[in-house]
Amino acid sequence: GVQTCALPIWLRRLGTGAAGLLALVIVWQVVAVILADPVTLPSATQTVQAFLHYFGRPYPSEGSPLWFDAMTSLRRILVGFAIGVAAGVVAGAAMSSSRVVRHLIDPVIEVLRPLPPLAFIPLFIIWFGIGELPKEVLIIIGVTPIMAVTTVAALDEVPEDLRLCARTLGATRLYTLLRVQIRAALPGILTGMRISMAGAWTSIVAAELIAATSGLGYLIMQAGDYLNTALVFSGILTIAILGLVLDACLRGLLLLADPSRRG
């Protein structure tokens, strides 16, 4: 009975969201037709045509096709995001388990958290050049503090009775932390991952705009230099699509971890 009721709600939400996006595209198309200036604002149809044209064709001629730049940015995101999440969760778990560790790491987190990762780009270029390492480190720097803070907050919300019951039954502190506390805090940790993912995309695109020879940020910069605004919008559209797909994956994991959110 619950599943048959949940499906229409899910479909209704999907339909409402699709209607909102469709309305945005219609407004975009109408405004672009009124302006009649594809350099200032290409229409939605012109943007789709540019996307399809350059998806398998290099831009500029010595560059890479759109799909390659998209996969390059995606790989950088996944590598930096995975390392940043792992580091943040480990740091957060350690801070939650030990008051001494919390007092030691918390000031470092609070110093790093307000700093925009983009401020580190010139420094990383000096240290690491313009290869893959500075871009991945930039994402790690942005993701780790957010994940550490959200992990600590999620673990602090876990009822103390769960930990005490596990310890009473003979579980070690490490086993209790990994199998009881972190499992109970997983919805909060996954929410932190969703927040971190948005910041990771901001960081990588900005880094590719400044210091890269591939990636969606580099493609957008190149297209802008040649006033190919339709391709600029195509790059932005690709970022939006990849971001939505990754967020949908994290949202799916969140629903598995916390089925009560389905309603």
C-alpha positions in Angstrom: 0.0 0.0 0.0 2.8 2.4 0.9 4.7 1.9 -2.4 1.6 2.5 -4.6 1.0 5.8 -2.8 4.6 6.9 -3.0 4.9 6.4 -6.8 2.3 9.1 -7.7 3.9 11.6 -5.3 7.3 10.9 -6.9 5.8 11.3 -10.4 4.0 14.5 -9.4 7.3 16.0 -8.1 9.1 15.0 -11.3 6.3 16.5 -13.4 6.3 19.7 -11.4 10.1 20.0 -11.7 10.0 19.3 -15.5 7.2 21.9 -15.9 9.4 24.5 -14.1 12.4 23.8 -16.3 10.2 23.8 -19.5 8.8 27.3 -18.4 12.4 28.5 -18.0 13.4 27.3 -21.5 10.3 28.9 -23.0 11.1 32.3 -21.4 14.7 31.9 -22.5 13.6 31.2 -26.1 11.1 34.1 -26.2 13.6 36.6 -24.8 16.3 35.5 -27.2 13.9 35.8 -30.2 13.0 39.3 -29.1 16.6 40.4 -28.7 17.6 38.8 -32.0 21.3 38.9 -31.0 22.8 35.5 -30.8 26.1 36.9 -29.5 24.4 38.5 -26.5 21.8 35.7 -25.9 21.6 32.7 -28.2 18.2 31.0 -28.2 17.6 27.6 -26.6 17.4 25.9 -30.0 20.7 27.5 -31.1 22.3 26.4 -27.8 21.1 22.8 -28.4 22.4 22.9 -32.0 25.8 24.1 -30.8 25.8 21.4 -28.1 25.1 18.6 -30.7 27.6 20.1 -33.2 30.5 20.4 -30.8 29.8 17.3 -28.8 32.0 15.2 -31.1 34.0 18.0 -32.8 37.0 19.8 -31.2 36.8 23.5 -30.3 39.0 25.3 -31.1 40.4 23.2 -34.0 43.4 22.2 -31.9 41.3 21.5 -28.8 39.0 18.7 -27.7 35.4 17.8 -28.3 32.8 18.8 -25.7 32.4 15.2 -24.4 36.1 14.9 -23.7 36.2 18.2 -21.8 33.1 17.0 -19.8 34.7 13.7 -18.9 37.9 15.5 -17.9 36.1 17.8 -15.5 34.0 14.9 -14.2 37.1 12.8 -13.5 38.7 15.7 -11.6 35.5 16.2 -9.6 35.2 12.5 -8.7 38.9 12.1 -7.7 39.0 15.3 -5.6 35.5 14.8 -4.1 36.2 11.2 -3.1 39.5 12.1 -1.3 37.9 15.2 0.3 34.9 13.2 1.5 37.1 10.4 3.0 39.4 12.9 4.7 36.5 15.0 6.0 34.6 12.0 7.4 37.7 10.6 9.1 38.5 14.0 10.6 34.9 14.4 11.7 34.7 10.9 13.2 38.0 11.5 15.1 36.7 14.9 16.4 33.4 13.3 17.5 35.2 10.4 19.3 37.9 12.4 21.1 37.6 15.7 22.9 41.3 16.3 22.6 41.2 15.7 18.8 38.2 18.0 18.5 40.0 20.8 20.3 43.1 20.2 18.2 41.4 20.1 14.7 38.4 22.4 15.2 40.5 25.6 15.1 42.1 24.4 11.9 38.7 23.7 10.3 37.3 27.0 11.4 40.3 28.9 9.9 40.0 27.0 6.6 36.2 26.9 6.2 35.6 30.6 5.5 38.4 30.8 3.0 37.2 30.5 -0.6 39.1 27.6 -2.4 39.5 30.0 -5.4 41.9 32.1 -3.3 44.4 29.1 -3.4 44.5 28.9 -7.2 47.6 31.2 -7.7 49.4 29.5 -4.9 48.7 26.0 -6.3 49.8 27.1 -9.7 53.2 28.2 -8.2 53.5 25.0 -6.2 52.1 22.4 -8.6 51.9 24.0 -12.1 48.8 23.7 -14.2 48.5 19.9 -14.3 45.9 17.7 -12.7 47.2 17.9 -9.1 46.4 21.5 -8.3 42.8 21.1 -9.5 42.2 18.0 -7.4 43.9 19.5 -4.4 41.6 22.6 -4.8 38.5 20.4 -4.6 39.9 18.5 -1.6 40.6 21.8 0.2 37.0 22.9 -0.4 35.3 19.6 0.4 37.2 18.4 3.5 36.2 21.2 6.0 32.5 21.0 5.0 32.5 17.2 5.4 34.3 17.4 8.7 31.8 19.8 10.1 28.7 18.0 8.8 30.1 14.6 10.0 30.7 16.0 13.5 27.2 17.5 13.6 25.6 14.2 12.3 27.5 12.1 14.8 26.5 14.4 17.7 22.9 13.9 16.8 23.1 10.1 17.2 21.4 9.1 20.4 23.8 8.2 23.1 21.8 5.1 23.9 22.9 3.5 20.7 26.5 3.8 21.6 26.0 2.7 25.2 24.0 -0.4 24.0 26.7 -1.5 21.6 29.4 -1.0 24.3 27.3 -2.9 26.8 27.1 -5.8 24.3 30.9 -6.0 24.1 31.5 -3.9 21.0 34.8 -2.1 20.8 34.9 1.7 20.4 36.1 1.4 16.8 33.4 -1.1 15.9 30.7 1.0 17.6 31.9 4.1 15.7 32.0 2.4 12.3 29.0 0.1 12.5 26.6 1.9 14.8 27.3 5.7 15.1 28.4 6.4 11.5 25.6 4.2 10.1 23.1 6.1 12.2 24.6 9.4 11.1 24.7 8.5 7.4 21.8 10.7 6.3 23.5 13.8 7.7 26.8 12.8 6.1 25.1 12.3 2.7 23.5 15.7 3.1 26.9 17.2 3.6 28.1 15.4 0.5 25.4 17.0 -1.6 26.4 20.4 -0.3 30.1 19.7 -0.9 29.4 18.5 -4.5 28.0 21.9 -5.5 31.1 23.6 -4.1 33.4 21.2 -5.9 31.8 22.1 -9.3 32.3 25.8 -8.5 36.0 25.3 -7.7 36.9 23.1 -10.6 35.2 25.3 -13.2 36.9 28.4 -11.8 40.3 26.6 -11.8 39.8 25.5 -15.4 38.9 29.0 -16.4 42.2 30.3 -15.1 44.8 27.5 -15.4 43.9 24.6 -17.7 44.2 23.3 -21.2 41.1 21.1 -21.0 37.8 20.8 -19.1 34.5 22.5 -19.3 35.8 25.7 -17.7 38.6 25.9 -20.4 36.0 25.2 -23.1 33.8 28.0 -21.9 36.7 30.5 -21.7 37.8 29.6 -25.3 34.3 29.9 -26.6 33.9 33.3 -24.9 37.1 34.6 -26.4 35.7 33.9 -29.9 32.2 35.2 -28.9 30.7 31.8 -29.5 28.0 32.4 -26.9 26.0 29.4 -27.9 28.9 27.1 -27.0 29.4 29.0 -23.7 25.7 28.2 -22.9 26.4 24.6 -24.1 29.2 24.3 -21.6 27.1 25.7 -18.8 24.3 23.3 -19.7 26.7 20.4 -19.6 27.8 21.4 -16.1 24.2 21.6 -15.0 23.3 18.2 -16.4 26.4 16.5 -14.8 25.6 18.3 -11.5 22.0 17.1 -11.6 23.1 13.5 -12.3 25.6 13.4 -9.5 23.2 15.1 -7.1 20.5 12.6 -8.1 22.9 9.7 -7.3 23.6 11.2 -3.8 19.9 11.9 -3.3 19.2 8.2 -4.1 21.8 7.1 -1.5 20.2 9.5 1.0 16.8 7.9 0.3 18.2 4.4 0.9 19.8 5.5 4.1 16.7 7.4 5.3 13.5 6.0 3.7 11.4 8.5 5.7 12.5 11.3 3.3 10.5 9.7 0.5 7.3 11.2 1.7 
